[in-house]
Amino acid sequence: MNNVAVSITIASGAVQAEISPDDGGRLAQLTIGGTPLLIGFSADAAPTGWGCYAMVPWAGRIRRGRFTFDGVDHQLPLNFGDHAIHGVGFTRPWRVDAHDERHVSLTLDMPSDAAWPFGGVAAQQLTVDDDGITMVITVTATDQAFPVSFGWHPWFRKPSSLDFHPTAMYRRDDAHITVDELVAVPPPPWDDCFENTEPVRLTVDGVELRLTSNCDRWVVYDEPPHATCIEPQTGPPDAFNIAVHRLDAGDSLSAWYRIAGS
């Protein structure tokens, strides 16, 4: 991905969303009232570092890229130091299945190779209204069962305020990897996964936002001075090792994330 290829714009009222199917099927920019809310593409941007992309079929790090499923050991390619991070969708082109002035449907046929040995299909629905955008991810196991844990990774331009009140946080070990232990929430800054079921509120360049999702695991990464990432996920990082959700052949799992003016 050397150049961003924004090819689709959807809009409703003061809300406009730019989607780049060829750049990981990501939401490249979201504006409300003319204010851009996300870190946009730049020539030196890493594929993990801009817009809002689907992390699928896993979200966050898988420790050393290793996990066991149905008694078989698997090794994923390492793309973040010693670990595998954020799935296979954010670097691949997604197919556009439908598009009108307010809605886009995208599909990714996931690989059946060393990058991801199980195949399956990921689909995204992105729909704008006069208040914001609602995004839905659905993952389907086709020919065989596999583990799954997915979510969204938005890079919000640095907010002037963040109102986030999770009930607990997953502890990280010395390798900076989530373990299956909940602890009390420390003060920020964070690069952590939390239990949370309440709306998250933030203000970006004067635009007040309300974030909601049916996911109850949220990662917040607010260490960078230029951005904050607020990431609802169906499971914690390293979920294939600590919180496995299984999809049998023919089964699907869906989740939604809404970003709207408050």
C-alpha positions in Angstrom: 0.0 0.0 0.0 2.2 2.8 -1.2 -0.6 5.1 -2.2 -4.1 5.5 -0.7 -6.8 4.8 -3.2 -10.0 6.3 -1.8 -12.6 5.4 -4.3 -15.9 5.7 -2.5 -17.5 8.5 -0.6 -20.8 8.2 1.3 -22.6 11.1 2.9 -25.7 12.2 4.8 -26.2 15.7 6.0 -23.0 17.0 7.7 -21.5 13.5 7.9 -19.1 12.3 5.2 -17.1 9.0 5.1 -14.3 8.1 2.6 -13.7 4.4 2.2 -10.7 2.8 0.5 -11.5 -0.8 -0.5 -8.0 -1.3 -1.9 -6.3 -0.2 1.4 -7.6 -2.8 3.7 -11.3 -1.9 3.2 -10.8 0.9 5.6 -12.6 4.0 6.6 -10.0 6.4 5.3 -11.6 9.5 6.8 -14.7 10.5 8.7 -15.8 14.2 8.8 -18.6 15.8 10.7 -19.5 19.4 9.9 -16.3 19.5 7.8 -14.0 18.5 10.6 -11.8 15.5 9.9 -11.9 13.1 12.9 -9.3 10.5 11.9 -5.6 10.4 11.2 -5.5 10.4 7.4 -3.1 8.8 5.0 0.4 10.1 4.5 3.2 8.9 2.3 5.1 7.5 5.3 2.1 6.0 7.1 2.3 2.4 8.2 -0.8 0.3 7.2 -1.5 -0.1 10.9 -1.4 3.7 11.6 -4.2 5.6 9.9 -7.9 5.7 9.3 -10.1 3.0 10.8 -9.7 -0.6 9.7 -11.1 -4.0 10.4 -8.9 -6.2 12.5 -9.9 -9.7 11.3 -9.9 -12.6 11.9 -7.9 -11.6 15.0 -7.5 -8.3 16.9 -4.4 -7.2 18.6 -1.4 -9.4 19.2 -1.2 -13.2 19.1 1.8 -14.1 21.3 4.7 -15.1 19.0 2.0 -15.8 16.4 1.4 -19.2 17.9 -1.8 -20.9 19.0 -3.4 -24.4 19.1 -6.8 -25.1 17.6 -8.5 -28.6 17.6 -5.2 -30.1 18.7 -3.2 -28.7 15.8 -0.4 -26.2 16.5 -0.3 -23.1 14.2 2.3 -20.5 13.5 1.2 -17.2 12.0 3.6 -14.8 10.2 5.2 -12.3 12.6 4.5 -8.7 11.6 5.0 -6.8 14.9 8.3 -7.8 16.4 8.0 -11.2 17.8 4.2 -11.3 17.5 1.4 -11.4 14.9 -0.9 -8.4 15.0 -4.4 -7.3 13.7 -5.2 -10.1 11.3 -5.0 -10.2 7.5 -7.7 -7.7 6.4 -5.9 -4.4 6.8 -3.3 -5.0 4.1 -5.6 -6.7 1.5 -8.1 -5.3 -1.0 -11.8 -5.8 -0.3 -14.4 -6.4 -2.9 -17.2 -3.8 -3.3 -20.5 -5.7 -3.3 -22.9 -2.7 -3.1 -22.7 1.0 -2.9 -25.2 3.9 -2.8 -25.0 7.4 -1.4 -25.2 6.3 2.2 -24.0 2.7 2.3 -21.1 0.5 1.3 -20.9 -3.4 1.5 -17.4 -4.9 1.3 -16.2 -8.6 1.3 -12.9 -10.2 1.9 -12.2 -13.9 1.0 -9.7 -14.7 3.7 -6.6 -16.7 2.6 -6.1 -20.5 3.1 -2.3 -20.3 3.3 0.5 -19.6 5.8 -1.0 -16.1 6.5 -4.3 -17.7 7.7 -4.8 -21.5 7.1 -8.6 -21.6 7.5 -10.1 -19.5 4.8 -13.5 -18.1 5.5 -15.2 -14.8 4.6 -15.2 -11.4 6.2 -17.8 -8.8 5.3 -18.2 -5.1 6.2 -21.3 -2.9 6.1 -20.7 0.9 6.5 -23.7 3.1 6.7 -23.9 6.9 7.4 -26.8 8.9 8.7 -27.2 12.5 9.7 -25.5 11.9 13.0 -22.6 9.5 12.3 -21.6 6.1 10.9 -22.4 2.6 11.9 -20.0 -0.2 10.9 -20.8 -3.9 11.0 -18.3 -6.8 10.6 -19.5 -10.3 10.0 -17.1 -13.3 9.9 -18.2 -16.6 8.4 -16.5 -20.0 8.6 -17.0 -21.7 5.2 -15.2 -25.0 4.7 -13.8 -25.6 8.2 -13.9 -24.3 11.8 -11.6 -21.7 13.1 -11.1 -19.4 16.1 -12.1 -15.7 15.7 -11.7 -12.4 17.5 -12.2 -9.2 15.5 -12.8 -5.5 15.9 -12.1 -2.0 14.7 -8.9 0.1 14.9 -9.7 3.8 14.5 -7.0 6.4 14.8 -8.8 9.5 16.2 -7.0 12.8 15.9 -5.9 13.6 19.5 -9.0 14.4 21.5 -9.1 17.3 23.9 -11.2 15.1 26.3 -11.9 11.4 26.8 -14.7 10.1 29.0 -14.1 6.4 29.5 -15.1 4.4 32.5 -14.3 0.7 32.2 -15.0 -1.8 35.0 -11.7 -3.8 34.7 -8.5 -4.1 32.7 -6.6 -7.1 31.4 -3.2 -7.4 33.0 -0.2 -7.3 30.6 3.0 -9.3 31.2 6.6 -8.3 30.7 6.2 -9.0 27.0 3.4 -6.5 26.8 0.9 -9.3 26.0 -2.5 -9.6 27.6 -3.0 -12.4 30.0 -6.2 -13.9 31.3 -6.4 -11.9 34.5 -8.5 -8.8 35.3 -7.1 -6.1 37.4 -8.2 -2.6 38.6 -8.1 0.2 36.1 -5.0 2.4 36.5 -4.9 6.0 35.4 -3.8 6.7 31.8 -1.9 6.6 29.6 -3.0 3.2 28.3 -2.2 0.6 25.7 -4.6 -1.9 27.3 -7.7 -3.9 26.9 -10.7 -3.2 29.2 -14.1 -4.6 30.1 -16.6 -1.9 29.1 -20.3 -1.8 28.2 -20.9 2.0 28.5 -20.7 4.6 25.7 -17.3 6.3 25.3 -17.3 10.1 24.8 -14.5 12.2 23.4 -14.0 15.6 21.8 -12.0 16.0 18.6 -11.3 19.6 17.4 -14.5 20.7 19.0 -16.7 17.9 17.7 -18.2 15.9 20.6 -18.5 12.2 19.8 -20.3 9.2 21.3 -18.9 5.7 20.6 -21.0 2.6 21.1 -20.7 -1.1 20.3 -22.1 -4.4 21.2 -18.6 -5.5 22.0 -17.7 -5.6 25.6 -13.9 -5.6 25.2 -12.3 -2.3 24.3 -8.7 -1.5 23.7 -7.6 2.1 24.3 -4.2 3.3 23.0 -3.7 6.9 24.0 0.1 7.1 24.3 0.9 8.8 21.0 0.8 12.6 21.2 -1.0 12.9 17.9 -3.8 10.3 18.2 -5.9 8.1 20.4 -7.2 4.7 19.3 -10.5 3.4 20.8 -11.0 -0.1 19.6 -14.1 -2.3 20.4 -13.3 -6.0 19.9 -15.2 -9.3 20.3 -12.4 -10.6 22.5 -9.1 -9.5 24.1 -5.7 -9.5 22.5 -4.2 -13.0 22.3 -7.7 -14.3 22.2 -6.7 -17.5 20.4 -4.8 -18.5 23.5 -6.8 -17.0 26.4 -10.5 -16.5 25.3 -11.2 -18.7 22.2 -14.4 -18.1 20.3 -15.0 -20.9 17.9 -16.8 -20.7 14.5 -17.8 -24.1 13.1 -18.2 -24.5 9.3 -21.3 -22.5 8.2 -21.4 -20.4 11.4 -21.1 -16.6 11.5 -20.4 -13.9 14.1 -21.3 -10.2 13.7 -20.5 -7.1 15.7 -21.2 -3.4 15.3 -19.5 -0.1 16.1 -21.1 3.3 15.9 -19.3 6.7 15.8 -21.7 9.6 16.1 -22.0 13.2 17.2 -23.2 13.4 20.8 
